[in-house]
Amino acid sequence: MSKQSRKLGVVVLVTGLCMNLFCPSINGADYMQKPVKLVVCTAAGGGEDMEARGIAPYLEKHLGRRIIIDDQPGAGGKIAMEKFMKTEPDGNTLITFTLPKSVIYEYTDKVSFQTRGYTPVLAWSTSNQVLAVNANTWKTFDEFVKAAKTKTMAGGISGGHSQLGGLMAMDALGIKVNWVPYEGAAGSLAALAGNHLDFLITLSTSVVSLVDAGKLRPLILFSNERDPYVPNVPTSKELGVKVTPIPGIRGILLPPKAPPAIVSVFEKALSKAVAEPEFIEFAKRKKMLLHPLNSKEYGKAIAEVYPVVEQYKEVLNR
């Protein structure tokens, strides 16, 4: 045996020992029989919970382990995120939430977690934001901008992702806004439909039913590509609005420092789950925009949010 071959054998042996130490029984019967807890940072019934319950059966199928949904609402998900930061990375606990919400919390609240400290596995869906107005007011985005240059607009916003998107858009357009905060999208949608606001910034899927009912009109989609659920709405790129689109991204992460072997197991199972025809049909019914990101792409997306939030941290903290 050559000297190089002996060195290679030692490396393989050491790697194997490390895997046994840090990933015990990853393929063993005991490990495979343990259920996996999937933490959702909201109460049951919300969008994050709906998507988690939608993907769970297909993840179970390809993982070979039972998935238990654990809704942990409270403080907008901050409590669950802080707890997850200290969770053992043994492959028994996962978490799902909507990026960039967690990164915004890092700049606006005293939290003990870092989103980039979690271990990304796979993201499956994105969501774009729109600027919508009452259907009885402006018909085009140009009309809205011209009116906004003559007065201070009343804008509805529900915090987090929508707040960041709204600040970025209005800053790019040079429009002054009196922001009216709401706990969730439902309140701002009702206020706009009742003509109590001039406009709102929210997820595109949130406005579909009221648009179909003829009560609201989306004027611009903050994205580089059109959204199939609001296909007639022009994008910020098309309209020449220089704003960096920050889509909402939903996926699954492991705790910090999860071993590559465990990440690989979940990434493979999730990639197969997302490709299941039944899950794709589920996504269409729920108006989910599927856009899978593997672990490296997901990690890159998380990293890219930080400089954007950093730029607007002072305004976010007002």
Backbone hydrogen bonds, N-H to C=O, Kabsch-Sander energy under -0.5 kcal/mol:
donor,donor_aa,acceptor,acceptor_aa,energy
6,R,2,S,-2.1
7,K,3,K,-1.9
8,L,4,Q,-2.0
9,G,5,S,-2.2
10,V,6,R,-1.9
11,V,7,K,-2.1
12,V,8,L,-2.3
13,L,9,G,-2.2
14,V,10,V,-2.7
15,T,11,V,-2.6
16,G,12,V,-2.2
17,L,13,L,-2.2
18,C,14,V,-2.5
19,M,15,T,-2.2
20,N,16,G,-1.8
21,L,17,L,-1.9
22,F,18,C,-3.0
23,C,19,M,-2.2
26,I,23,C,-1.4
28,G,25,S,-0.9
32,M,28,G,-2.3
33,Q,29,A,-1.5
34,K,30,D,-0.7
34,K,31,Y,-0.9
36,V,66,R,-3.5
37,K,35,P,-0.5
37,K,92,N,-2.6
38,L,36,V,-0.6
38,L,68,I,-2.9
39,V,37,K,-0.7
39,V,94,L,-2.7
40,V,70,D,-2.2
41,C,96,T,-1.2
46,G,43,A,-1.3
50,M,46,G,-2.6
51,E,47,G,-2.3
52,A,48,E,-2.1
53,R,49,D,-2.5
54,G,50,M,-1.5
55,I,51,E,-2.1
56,A,52,A,-1.8
58,Y,55,I,-0.7
59,L,55,I,-2.0
60,E,56,A,-2.7
61,K,57,P,-1.7
62,H,58,Y,-1.7
63,L,59,L,-2.1
64,G,60,E,-2.6
68,I,36,V,-3.0
68,I,66,R,-0.5
69,I,67,I,-0.5
70,D,38,L,-2.7
71,D,69,I,-0.6
72,Q,40,V,-3.4
77,G,74,G,-1.6
78,K,75,A,-1.5
79,I,74,G,-1.1
81,M,77,G,-2.2
82,E,78,K,-2.4
83,K,79,I,-2.2
84,F,80,A,-2.3
85,M,81,M,-1.3
86,K,82,E,-0.6
86,K,83,K,-1.2
87,T,84,F,-1.5
90,D,88,E,-1.6
94,L,37,K,-3.1
95,I,253,L,-1.8
96,T,39,V,-2.2
97,F,251,G,-0.5
99,L,97,F,-0.6
99,L,249,I,-2.8
101,K,98,T,-1.3
102,S,98,T,-0.5
104,I,100,P,-2.2
105,Y,101,K,-1.8
106,E,102,S,-1.2
107,Y,103,V,-0.7
107,Y,104,I,-1.2
108,T,104,I,-1.4
109,D,105,Y,-2.3
111,V,109,D,-1.3
117,G,114,Q,-1.7
118,Y,114,Q,-0.6
118,Y,115,T,-1.3
119,T,254,L,-2.7
121,V,252,I,-1.9
122,L,252,I,-1.4
123,A,293,L,-2.1
124,W,250,R,-2.3
125,S,250,R,-1.6
126,T,289,L,-2.5
127,S,248,G,-1.6
129,Q,222,F,-0.6
130,V,202,T,-3.0
131,L,220,I,-2.0
132,A,130,V,-0.6
132,A,200,L,-2.2
133,V,217,R,-2.4
135,A,215,K,-2.5
137,T,134,N,-2.2
144,F,140,T,-1.8
145,V,141,F,-2.6
146,K,142,D,-2.3
147,A,143,E,-2.0
148,A,144,F,-2.5
149,K,145,V,-1.2
150,T,147,A,-1.5
151,K,147,A,-0.6
153,M,151,K,-0.6
153,M,176,K,-2.0
155,G,153,M,-0.7
155,G,178,N,-1.8
156,G,199,F,-2.3
157,I,180,V,-2.0
162,S,159,G,-1.1
163,Q,159,G,-0.6
164,L,160,G,-2.3
165,G,161,H,-2.5
166,G,162,S,-2.5
167,L,163,Q,-2.3
168,M,164,L,-2.4
169,A,165,G,-2.3
170,M,166,G,-2.6
171,D,167,L,-1.9
172,A,168,M,-2.0
173,L,169,A,-1.7
174,G,170,M,-1.2
175,I,170,M,-2.1
178,N,153,M,-3.3
179,W,177,V,-0.8
180,V,155,G,-3.3
182,Y,157,I,-1.9
188,S,184,G,-1.0
189,L,185,A,-2.5
190,A,186,A,-2.2
191,A,187,G,-2.0
192,L,188,S,-2.2
193,A,189,L,-2.3
194,G,190,A,-1.5
195,N,192,L,-1.7
196,H,191,A,-3.1
197,L,191,A,-0.6
198,D,154,A,-2.4
199,F,154,A,-1.5
200,L,132,A,-1.8
201,I,156,G,-1.7
202,T,130,V,-1.8
204,S,128,N,-3.0
206,S,203,L,-1.1
207,V,203,L,-0.7
207,V,204,S,-1.0
208,V,204,S,-0.6
211,V,207,V,-2.4
212,D,208,V,-2.6
213,A,209,S,-1.4
214,G,211,V,-1.5
215,K,210,L,-2.6
216,L,210,L,-1.3
217,R,133,V,-3.0
219,L,131,L,-3.2
220,I,131,L,-1.0
221,L,234,P,-2.5
222,F,129,Q,-3.1
222,F,220,I,-0.5
223,S,221,L,-1.8
230,V,227,D,-1.4
233,V,230,V,-1.8
236,S,221,L,-2.1
236,S,223,S,-0.5
237,K,223,S,-1.3
239,L,235,T,-2.0
240,G,237,K,-0.9
241,V,236,S,-2.4
242,K,240,G,-0.7
243,V,241,V,-1.8
248,G,127,S,-2.9
249,I,99,L,-2.1
250,R,125,S,-2.3
251,G,97,F,-0.8
252,I,122,L,-2.8
253,L,95,I,-2.3
254,L,119,T,-3.2
258,A,255,P,-0.9
262,I,259,P,-0.8
263,V,259,P,-2.1
264,S,260,P,-2.6
265,V,261,A,-1.7
266,F,262,I,-2.0
267,E,263,V,-2.8
268,K,264,S,-2.3
269,A,265,V,-1.8
270,L,266,F,-2.7
271,S,267,E,-2.3
272,K,268,K,-1.6
273,A,269,A,-2.0
274,V,270,L,-2.7
275,A,271,S,-0.8
276,E,273,A,-1.3
280,I,276,E,-2.3
281,E,277,P,-2.1
282,F,278,E,-2.1
283,A,279,F,-2.6
284,K,280,I,-1.8
285,R,281,E,-2.2
286,K,282,F,-2.0
287,K,284,K,-1.0
288,M,283,A,-3.2
289,L,126,T,-0.7
290,L,288,M,-0.9
291,H,124,W,-2.7
293,L,123,A,-2.5
298,Y,294,N,-3.0
299,G,295,S,-2.2
300,K,296,K,-2.1
301,A,297,E,-2.2
302,I,298,Y,-2.1
303,A,299,G,-2.1
304,E,300,K,-2.1
305,V,301,A,-0.7
305,V,302,I,-1.0
306,Y,302,I,-0.8
306,Y,303,A,-0.6
308,V,304,E,-0.6
309,V,305,V,-2.3
310,E,306,Y,-2.6
311,Q,307,P,-1.4
312,Y,308,V,-1.0
312,Y,309,V,-0.6
313,K,310,E,-1.0
316,L,312,Y,-2.4
317,N,313,K,-1.3
318,R,315,V,-1.3
